[in-house]
Amino acid sequence: MNVKLISVLAAGLLSAAPAFSATVTLDFEGASSFQSIANFYNGGTDTGGASGTNVGVLFGGDALALSNDELGPYFSNAPTPGSIMAPVGADAALNAAAGFSGTASFFYSSSADTSVSIFSGLNGSGTLLGTFNLLANAQTGCSDTLYCHWDLASLDFGGVAQSMLFGDAANVAGFDNITIAPVPLPAAVWLLGSALAGFGGIARRRKA
């Protein structure tokens, strides 16, 4: 096996995986309004059939995308104006099976004091790693829509998380520009390193 072949195999492996970067920001632009976000960011579609970039993030059925329409507007002044995420029930978790770590953040607008929690396991299982305690702010200095004022909330946490729960904020808050730092793909890195190490060993034996 030569270096060129190893490079081709590594490129294929990495291209087949979700496109992870240092941080990922979910702005919900292009998602179907009043539909579950579901697999929109997980290589599939939301329940309205729209698809986004695959970053390995799945949302529970109660996490809906929301856009303003002729019956609205429902929100204003959001960081990205097209769509936000609106939790409507307990099943409003963000799940990332590969994990995320370090710092998580989002913009929020809420009509009541509420919270969002980060857990080590999927769907709020495992260990509680941190909690955002969010104050009511939806109409601070404005009143043109239900959610018209947005604040940035950021949380540093230890360990590797797999889920963020928005269920406590159901029907009282909207969220936009959720940013997480996905854990790198260890399998892909390990396989590539092993292949290169193996090639190096073969090359040394041939020279000997």
ABEGO torsion letter per residue (X at the ends): XBAAAAAAAAAAAAAABBBBBABBBBAGBGBBBGBBAEAAAAGBBBAAGBBBBBAGBBBBAABBBBBBBAAOBABBGBABAABBBBBABABABBBBAAEBBGBBBBBBBBABBBBBBBBABBGGBEBBAEBBBBBBAAABGBAABABABBBBBBBBBBEBBABBBAAAABGABBBBGBBBBBBBBAAAAAAAAAAAAAAAAAAAAAAX
